[in-house]
Amino acid sequence: MDINHIPKNNDQLVKYAEDLVSLFKSEKIKRDEIEVLNQQLLGYARDLNNTIVELKSVNMELQDAYLDTIHRLALAAEFKNEDTGAHIIRMSRYSALLAKKAGLSEEQVLDILYAAPMHDIGKIGIPDNILLKPAKLTEKEFNTMKTHTNIGAKILANSKARILKIGQKIAISHHENWNGKGYPLGHSREKISIYGRIVCLADSFDALTSMRPYKGPYPVEIAVEIIKKDRGKKFDPDLVDAFIKNLDEFLKIKEETGTNESISINEFKWSERDRG
C-alpha cells in the first residue's frame, strides 16, 4: 500500500514513526559522542595520574636533596672532628628515640631527627685552637666556645623552612639547663624548647661515650651515672627517666651506628675538663 493512500487518521502515526527514526539516529550520534568523550576523559585521567606520580617523585628528590644539604652543612661545622659523621647520625637518632619515648607526635619525632644535626652548626665560627684543645679551656676560651649557640641561631634565622626553624630553636637552646644555669639565655624548665631539652641529653650521652679531642670515651655506666646526677639540674627529669627506662634501645643505636668505642671502668680516667 502506498503511504500516500494511508487513511488520514494514520498520518499522525507515520509522523511518530519518522520522529522515532530521527530520534534514534540522533541518540546514536550522541552515544557515540559520549563514548568519545569518555575515552578522552580516561586518557586525561591517566595523564593526570602519571603527572601526579612524576611530581611526587620530583618532590621526594627535592626533599632528599634538602635533607642531604642540611646534613652536609652540619658536617661542615664539625669537619675537624674525625667522628663527626657518626656523631651526627647517633645523636639525631638518640634525639628522635627520646622524643618518641617522651610522647611527642610522629611529625615532631621526624622534625627532631632531621633538625638535630644542626645543633652545633655555630661551631663553624669557633677557632680550631679552641675546638680541638685537649686541655681544659680557660674562662676566655670557654666564653668564646659558648658563642657557637648564638652563631648557629643567626645562621639559621629567618628561614621559611620548618626544619630550619626547629634547627634554630635547637641551636640556641641545647646548652640551656633545666635549673636555669645554662647558656646563652639562662632559660629554665619548660621555657627551654622541648627540642633543645631533648638534644641536650642526647648530645651529652653521645659526647660522654665517644672520643673527643679532650677525652677518651667514657664507659656507658659512668655516662649514665653522670646523667642521673644531673637529673633536675642540667637535664629535664622526665627525659632522664625516659632515657634510663629505654637505655637498651639507645645502646642498640650506638652499636648500629658503627661505634665500637668502649672502655672498662678500671681503665677509665676522668678528663681534665670534667674533673674541673
C-alpha positions, -999 to 999 in steps of 0.1 A, spaced: 0 0 0 13 34 -9 19 55 21 1 84 4 -30 63 4 -29 56 42 -61 69 57 -58 105 71 -63 92 107 -30 73 103 -10 103 93 -1 110 129 13 75 134 35 79 103 48 112 117 55 95 151 74 67 133 95 92 113 102 111 145 113 79 163 137 71 135 151 106 136 154 105 174 172 71 173 197 84 148 202 115 170 206 94 202 231 71 184 252 101 174 250 113 210 260 79 224 290 78 200 300 113 210 297 104 247 318 73 242 344 95 225 343 119 254 346 91 279 377 78 262 391 113 262 384 116 299 400 83 306 430 95 287 431 127 307 428 108 340 458 85 330 479 116 321 469 133 353 478 102 374 512 100 356 518 136 362 510 132 399 534 103 402 561 123 385 555 153 408 557 130 439 589 116 426 604 151 420 591 162 454 608 133 471 641 140 452 638 177 463 632 166 499 661 142 499 683 169 484 671 194 511 678 169 540 712 160 524 721 197 523 712 201 560 733 170 569 763 183 549 760 217 564 762 201 598 792 181 588 810 213 576 805 228 611 824 199 628 846 188 600 878 188 622 863 161 643 871 127 628 840 112 643 816 139 631 796 119 607 789 91 631 783 116 659 756 134 639 739 102 630 739 88 665 728 120 683 700 126 658 687 91 662 691 93 700 671 126 699 643 110 677 641 80 700 640 102 731 613 124 715 592 93 708 596 79 743 587 113 757 553 112 738 559 137 710 539 133 678 552 113 649 557 146 630 577 161 659 599 129 661 607 133 624 613 170 628 639 164 655 655 136 636 662 160 607 669 192 627 691 178 655 722 176 633 722 214 632 727 218 669 764 227 667 763 244 633 776 276 650 809 259 657 819 268 622 827 302 637 848 290 666 887 289 662 903 255 658 927 261 687 896 262 710 876 235 693 904 210 693 921 219 725 929 188 745 932 205 778 906 224 799 895 257 784 904 290 800 875 312 810 880 334 780 882 304 757 850 289 772 832 322 767 842 321 731 831 285 728 797 294 742 791 318 713 785 289 690 749 288 702 743 324 691 762 319 658 742 289 650 709 307 657 720 336 634 729 312 606 695 296 607 675 327 614 646 340 592 641 307 573 607 298 560 615 261 561 600 243 591 631 221 597 654 251 597 632 269 622 633 240 645 671 238 639 674 274 651 655 266 683 678 236 689 710 257 682 701 284 707 687 261 734 707 229 735 731 242 762 703 256 784 699 238 817 668 227 835 678 247 866 685 279 846 723 278 849 730 270 812 737 294 783 732 316 763 699 329 777 697 312 811 663 298 805 649 271 828 624 243 828 596 244 802 608 278 790 635 258 772 623 244 739 614 207 742 636 202 711 665 218 729 660 198 761 659 165 741 690 173 721 708 185 753 705 150 768 711 130 735 742 151 727 756 148 762 752 110 762 770 107 728 797 131 739 803 112 771 805 78 754 826 89 724 862 100 717 867 138 719 899 159 715 900 164 753 889 129 764 885 93 756 852 75 756 836 70 790 821 37 799 783 36 795 779 30 832 798 62 840 779 82 814 746 70 828 756 79 864 766 114 852 732 119 835 714 106 866 734 130 888 724 159 866 687 150 866 667 181 875 699 202 872 712 201 837 685 177 823 647 176 822 638 150 849 611 134 827 635 130 798 662 114 821 636 89 833 626 81 797 662 77 788 670 53 817 639 33 811 648 27 775 686 26 778 688 -7 759 673 9 728 698 38 729 727 13 732 713 -6 702 716 27 682 751 31 695 760 -4 681 742 1 648 760 33 640 794 16 640 809 29 672 829 2 689 845 26 713 844 10 748 865 12 779 863 -7 811 857 11 844 892 0 856 908 18 826 886 48 829 901 82 836 883 115 841 891 142 815 906 174 829 875 193 818 851 170 836 872 168 867 871 206 869 
